[in-house]
């Protein structure tokens, strides 16, 4: 399991509880 998998699991975990995880987009572009 890599970092991205962990983020997806956390997003799914909290998404089921009505919460939304705001991921910083600067990580996606490597800034």
C-alpha positions as CSV (number, residue, x, y, z in Angstrom):
1,X,0.0,0.0,0.0
2,X,1.4,3.3,-1.0
3,X,0.6,6.9,0.1
4,X,-2.0,7.4,-2.6
5,X,-3.8,4.2,-1.5
6,X,-3.9,5.4,2.0
7,X,-5.4,8.8,0.9
8,X,-8.1,7.0,-1.1
9,X,-8.9,4.7,1.9
10,X,-9.2,7.7,4.2
11,X,-11.3,9.6,1.6
12,X,-13.7,6.6,1.4
13,X,-13.7,6.1,5.1
14,X,-14.8,9.7,5.9
15,X,-16.9,10.0,2.8
16,X,-19.2,7.3,4.2
17,X,-19.6,9.5,7.3
18,X,-20.6,12.6,5.4
19,X,-17.2,14.2,5.5
20,X,-15.1,15.4,2.5
21,X,-11.3,15.4,2.6
22,X,-9.9,18.4,0.7
23,X,-6.6,17.2,-0.9
24,X,-4.0,19.9,-1.7
25,X,-3.7,20.0,-5.4
26,X,-0.1,21.3,-5.3
27,X,0.9,17.8,-4.3
28,X,-0.6,16.5,-7.5
29,X,1.7,18.7,-9.6
30,X,4.7,18.3,-7.3
31,X,4.8,22.0,-6.4
